[in-house]
Amino acid sequence: MRDDAPDVRFQQLQRQLPFVGLAVSLVLALALGPHTAAHMAQACGLSVATALWLSFMHVPYPAPEGQRARAVVFVAGLLVLIAALVTLSPLFGFFGFTGYLQVALLPRPLWAPAVAVNAALMATTQVGGVANLHGGTLGVYAGLVVVNVVFAGVITYQGIEEDQRSRRRAETIGELAEANRRLRETMQENAGLHAQLVTQAREAGVLDERQRMAGEIHDTLAQGLTGIVTQLEAAERFDADPVRRARHRELARTLARDSLAEARRSVQALRPGPLDQAAHLPGALDDLARRWSRTSGVTVRVEVTGSPVPLPPPVEVALFRTAQEGLANIAKHAAASRAGLTLSYTHEVVMLDVLDDGTGFDSAPAADSYGLTAMRRRLHQVGGSLEIETAPGDGTALSASVPATTQTPAHPAAGDA
């Protein structure tokens, strides 16, 4: 899960900026002279040689394990070429400063020598070229070397160190995420560390408000309206049977009232109504199954195994919405005669299975459907996962699992007593 964007940006800078500096320096050297054939030929020849060296000997950052020796050769050759260029004309200092960008490719012990060499070459351009290195200018040159070493060295060292710290942090985050995945799979008994990592995963996966509202609309209004349309269509089919027509219309009114209440609760970010009305999740699932069976006409069995424990509200909401969406999909697509909800409590995980004996489907094309994506997203927010077992003609089994992190009772603060 490492973010490689900083590395990519530095690679682009390290790769492109030297060519820009070389082009600018060559143009200035040719324009400002001396305008002799020998000088112009040397400037062009050394520039072409430097461009070829940059193109064919360049090593990407950070230097791969098998190319560290090549990186040393590349930087050493580049410094030699910079020395030749600034000796020919101090105007090539516009290119020479890019040598600092290549220091990061070297092993750490070579950083200081490389910075010092590049600083000495840049000081040469700052005193007007090699021709001015005599008499009192040598003292100025020495001072410029020291200044360049200090400033360029500090900036180079800080840049490299910060980049390495960023990459180490990214690697640490990636390692923690991988450790979290392994802990979820193996369910090791180290509950303290496991709970901490699950919390990190939950915090990292929290969706923004727009995603929450989209999911709530799908789970409440969309499903409610689908049920209302179904009941009204059923009522139209029984125009000759006033009793059955009235029953379907009453079910439509009930669905409309329930959907309106759930929509208001969604806007206020409250728990689904059945979860607030029931003592625990098992009771809410019983109520959901009864209401769904009454409107769909499909028999549904609810079974709870293990010892039910109170779960954090986000976990119960995720499991409840999974059951709700699973049953809605059965009513819309499965053509099932029976369905089942099984809630299983263990020491490590809580599992919810939504089963039906319907037509099934090809899980590959359906994997990206909004309903399944919303279920996976909700479960991922609480450190859980979703598995689907289905095939055309063989029914469907949805299996959701979340860590069995029990709810911690709230302790009122002193000011709230």
KATA-V433193 format. One record per residue. N is the residue number from 0. RES is the residue in three letters. PHI is phi in radians with two decimals (999 if undefined). Layout:
[[N | RES | PHI] [N | RES | PHI]]
This chain:
[[0 | MET | 999] [1 | ARG | -1.18] [2 | ASP | -1.57] [3 | ASP | -1.67] [4 | ALA | -1.03] [5 | PRO | -1.02] [6 | ASP | -1.06] [7 | VAL | -1.11] [8 | ARG | -1.10] [9 | PHE | -1.17] [10 | GLN | -1.07] [11 | GLN | -1.12] [12 | LEU | -1.10] [13 | GLN | -1.13] [14 | ARG | -1.48] [15 | GLN | -1.67] [16 | LEU | -1.06] [17 | PRO | -1.02] [18 | PHE | -1.16] [19 | VAL | -1.11] [20 | GLY | -1.08] [21 | LEU | -1.15] [22 | ALA | -1.12] [23 | VAL | -1.08] [24 | SER | -1.09] [25 | LEU | -1.12] [26 | VAL | -1.06] [27 | LEU | -1.14] [28 | ALA | -1.11] [29 | LEU | -1.28] [30 | ALA | -1.31] [31 | LEU | -1.68] [32 | GLY | 1.45] [33 | PRO | -1.18] [34 | HIS | -1.58] [35 | THR | -1.87] [36 | ALA | -1.09] [37 | ALA | -1.12] [38 | HIS | -1.09] [39 | MET | -1.18] [40 | ALA | -1.16] [41 | GLN | -1.14] [42 | ALA | -1.07] [43 | CYS | -1.18] [44 | GLY | -1.11] [45 | LEU | -1.14] [46 | SER | -1.15] [47 | VAL | -1.11] [48 | ALA | -1.08] [49 | THR | -1.16] [50 | ALA | -1.10] [51 | LEU | -1.15] [52 | TRP | -1.09] [53 | LEU | -1.12] [54 | SER | -1.34] [55 | PHE | -1.77] [56 | MET | -1.86] [57 | HIS | -1.05] [58 | VAL | -2.04] [59 | PRO | -1.16] [60 | TYR | -1.79] [61 | PRO | -1.28] [62 | ALA | -1.08] [63 | PRO | -1.05] [64 | GLU | -0.96] [65 | GLY | -1.46] [66 | GLN | -2.11] [67 | ARG | -1.21] [68 | ALA | -1.14] [69 | ARG | -1.08] [70 | ALA | -1.10] [71 | VAL | -1.10] [72 | VAL | -1.11] [73 | PHE | -1.06] [74 | VAL | -1.16] [75 | ALA | -1.07] [76 | GLY | -1.09] [77 | LEU | -1.13] [78 | LEU | -1.12] [79 | VAL | -1.09] [80 | LEU | -1.14] [81 | ILE | -1.09] [82 | ALA | -1.07] [83 | ALA | -1.11] [84 | LEU | -1.17] [85 | VAL | -1.26] [86 | THR | -1.17] [87 | LEU | -1.21] [88 | SER | -2.72] [89 | PRO | -1.12] [90 | LEU | -1.15] [91 | PHE | -1.32] [92 | GLY | -1.10] [93 | PHE | -1.11] [94 | PHE | -1.60] [95 | GLY | -1.06] [96 | PHE | -1.14] [97 | THR | -1.23] [98 | GLY | -1.08] [99 | TYR | -1.08] [100 | LEU | -1.16] [101 | GLN | -1.54] [102 | VAL | -1.05] [103 | ALA | -1.08] [104 | LEU | -1.30] [105 | LEU | -1.48] [106 | PRO | -1.07] [107 | ARG | -0.93] [108 | PRO | -1.06] [109 | LEU | -1.65] [110 | TRP | -1.05] [111 | ALA | -1.06] [112 | PRO | -1.05] [113 | ALA | -1.15] [114 | VAL | -1.09] [115 | ALA | -1.11] [116 | VAL | -1.10] [117 | ASN | -1.12] [118 | ALA | -1.14] [119 | ALA | -1.12] [120 | LEU | -1.16] [121 | MET | -1.19] [122 | ALA | -1.11] [123 | THR | -1.05] [124 | THR | -1.20] [125 | GLN | -1.30] [126 | VAL | -1.65] [127 | GLY | 1.73] [128 | GLY | 2.02] [129 | VAL | -1.08] [130 | ALA | -1.08] [131 | ASN | -1.63] [132 | LEU | -1.45] [133 | HIS | -2.80] [134 | GLY | 1.01] [135 | GLY | -1.17] [136 | THR | -1.14] [137 | LEU | -1.11] [138 | GLY | -1.14] [139 | VAL | -1.09] [140 | TYR | -1.05] [141 | ALA | -1.07] [142 | GLY | -1.13] [143 | LEU | -1.14] [144 | VAL | -1.06] [145 | VAL | -1.08] [146 | VAL | -1.08] [147 | ASN | -1.10] [148 | VAL | -1.07] [149 | VAL | -1.17] [150 | PHE | -1.23] [151 | ALA | -1.14] [152 | GLY | -1.10] [153 | VAL | -1.09] [154 | ILE | -1.11] [155 | THR | -1.13] [156 | TYR | -1.08] [157 | GLN | -1.08] [158 | GLY | -1.08] [159 | ILE | -1.17] [160 | GLU | -1.10] [161 | GLU | -1.13] [162 | ASP | -1.10] [163 | GLN | -1.16] [164 | ARG | -1.12] [165 | SER | -1.10] [166 | ARG | -1.19] [167 | ARG | -1.14] [168 | ARG | -1.11] [169 | ALA | -1.08] [170 | GLU | -1.15] [171 | THR | -1.12] [172 | ILE | -1.10] [173 | GLY | -1.09] [174 | GLU | -1.16] [175 | LEU | -1.13] [176 | ALA | -1.12] [177 | GLU | -1.14] [178 | ALA | -1.12] [179 | ASN | -1.10] [180 | ARG | -1.09] [181 | ARG | -1.12] [182 | LEU | -1.17] [183 | ARG | -1.16] [184 | GLU | -1.27] [185 | THR | -1.56] [186 | MET | 0.88] [187 | GLN | -1.16] [188 | GLU | -1.45] [189 | ASN | -1.34] [190 | ALA | -1.14] [191 | GLY | -1.10] [192 | LEU | -1.15] [193 | HIS | -1.07] [194 | ALA | -1.10] [195 | GLN | -1.11] [196 | LEU | -1.19] [197 | VAL | -1.11] [198 | THR | -1.07] [199 | GLN | -1.09] [200 | ALA | -1.12] [201 | ARG | -1.14] [202 | GLU | -1.14] [203 | ALA | -1.21] [204 | GLY | -1.78] [205 | VAL | -1.16] [206 | LEU | -1.44] [207 | ASP | -1.35] [208 | GLU | -1.11] [209 | ARG | -1.15] [210 | GLN | -1.14] [211 | ARG | -1.08] [212 | MET | -1.18] [213 | ALA | -1.06] [214 | GLY | -1.14] [215 | GLU | -1.16] [216 | ILE | -1.08] [217 | HIS | -1.12] [218 | ASP | -1.35] [219 | THR | -1.98] [220 | LEU | -1.13] [221 | ALA | -1.09] [222 | GLN | -1.19] [223 | GLY | -1.11] [224 | LEU | -1.13] [225 | THR | -1.06] [226 | GLY | -1.12] [227 | ILE | -1.11] [228 | VAL | -1.04] [229 | THR | -1.07] [230 | GLN | -1.20] [231 | LEU | -1.19] [232 | GLU | -1.12] [233 | ALA | -1.14] [234 | ALA | -1.11] [235 | GLU | -1.13] [236 | ARG | -1.30] [237 | PHE | -2.03] [238 | ASP | -1.07] [239 | ALA | -1.49] [240 | ASP | -2.17] [241 | PRO | -1.02] [242 | VAL | -1.16] [243 | ARG | -1.18] [244 | ARG | -1.09] [245 | ALA | -1.13] [246 | ARG | -1.11] [247 | HIS | -1.17] [248 | ARG | -1.15] [249 | GLU | -1.13] [250 | LEU | -1.11] [251 | ALA | -1.09] [252 | ARG | -1.11] [253 | THR | -1.09] [254 | LEU | -1.08] [255 | ALA | -1.11] [256 | ARG | -1.11] [257 | ASP | -1.11] [258 | SER | -1.14] [259 | LEU | -1.09] [260 | ALA | -1.11] [261 | GLU | -1.16] [262 | ALA | -1.11] [263 | ARG | -1.10] [264 | ARG | -1.17] [265 | SER | -1.13] [266 | VAL | -1.06] [267 | GLN | -1.51] [268 | ALA | 1.03] [269 | LEU | -1.66] [270 | ARG | -1.17] [271 | PRO | -0.94] [272 | GLY | -0.91] [273 | PRO | -1.03] [274 | LEU | -1.24] [275 | ASP | -1.27] [276 | GLN | -1.39] [277 | ALA | -1.56] [278 | ALA | -1.17] [279 | HIS | -2.46] [280 | LEU | -1.01] [281 | PRO | -0.97] [282 | GLY | -1.15] [283 | ALA | -1.13] [284 | LEU | -1.18] [285 | ASP | -1.02] [286 | ASP | -1.12] [287 | LEU | -1.06] [288 | ALA | -1.12] [289 | ARG | -1.10] [290 | ARG | -1.15] [291 | TRP | -1.17] [292 | SER | -1.12] [293 | ARG | -1.18] [294 | THR | -1.51] [295 | SER | -1.62] [296 | GLY | 1.37] [297 | VAL | -1.82] [298 | THR | -1.22] [299 | VAL | -2.26] [300 | ARG | -1.90] [301 | VAL | -1.96] [302 | GLU | -2.32] [303 | VAL | -2.12] [304 | THR | -2.07] [305 | GLY | 1.42] [306 | SER | -1.75] [307 | PRO | -1.06] [308 | VAL | -2.29] [309 | PRO | -1.18] [310 | LEU | -1.92] [311 | PRO | -0.99] [312 | PRO | -0.88] [313 | PRO | -1.06] [314 | VAL | -1.23] [315 | GLU | -1.11] [316 | VAL | -1.10] [317 | ALA | -1.07] [318 | LEU | -1.19] [319 | PHE | -1.11] [320 | ARG | -1.14] [321 | THR | -1.11] [322 | ALA | -1.10] [323 | GLN | -1.10] [324 | GLU | -1.18] [325 | GLY | -1.07] [326 | LEU | -1.16] [327 | ALA | -1.09] [328 | ASN | -1.14] [329 | ILE | -1.10] [330 | ALA | -1.13] [331 | LYS | -1.45] [332 | HIS | -2.15] [333 | ALA | -1.45] [334 | ALA | 0.91] [335 | ALA | -1.57] [336 | SER | -1.77] [337 | ARG | -2.50] [338 | ALA | -2.49] [339 | GLY | -2.62] [340 | LEU | -2.10] [341 | THR | -2.17] [342 | LEU | -1.91] [343 | SER | -2.09] [344 | TYR | -1.84] [345 | THR | -2.24] [346 | HIS | -1.20] [347 | GLU | -1.75] [348 | VAL | -2.39] [349 | VAL | -2.04] [350 | MET | -2.05] [351 | LEU | -2.18] [352 | ASP | -1.95] [353 | VAL | -2.02] [354 | LEU | -2.10] [355 | ASP | -2.65] [356 | ASP | -1.84] [357 | GLY | -1.47] [358 | THR | -1.32] [359 | GLY | 1.20] [360 | PHE | -2.84] [361 | ASP | -1.45] [362 | SER | -1.18] [363 | ALA | -1.13] [364 | PRO | -1.15] [365 | ALA | -1.47] [366 | ALA | -1.08] [367 | ASP | -1.74] [368 | SER | -1.13] [369 | TYR | -1.07] [370 | GLY | -1.05] [371 | LEU | -1.16] [372 | THR | -1.10] [373 | ALA | -1.11] [374 | MET | -1.07] [375 | ARG | -1.06] [376 | ARG | -1.12] [377 | ARG | -1.07] [378 | LEU | -1.18] [379 | HIS | -1.10] [380 | GLN | -1.03] [381 | VAL | -1.86] [382 | GLY | 1.38] [383 | GLY | -1.79] [384 | SER | -2.61] [385 | LEU | -2.31] [386 | GLU | -2.09] [387 | ILE | -2.19] [388 | GLU | -2.14] [389 | THR | -2.84] [390 | ALA | -2.79] [391 | PRO | -0.94] [392 | GLY | 1.52] [393 | ASP | -1.99] [394 | GLY | 1.31] [395 | THR | -2.46] [396 | ALA | -2.31] [397 | LEU | -1.73] [398 | SER | -2.20] [399 | ALA | -1.85] [400 | SER | -2.36] [401 | VAL | -2.35] [402 | PRO | -1.08] [403 | ALA | -1.45] [404 | THR | -1.59] [405 | THR | -1.32] [406 | GLN | -1.31] [407 | THR | -1.59] [408 | PRO | -1.03] [409 | ALA | -1.34] [410 | HIS | -1.90] [411 | PRO | -1.16] [412 | ALA | -1.27] [413 | ALA | -1.05] [414 | GLY | -1.32] [415 | ASP | -1.69] [416 | ALA | -1.12]]
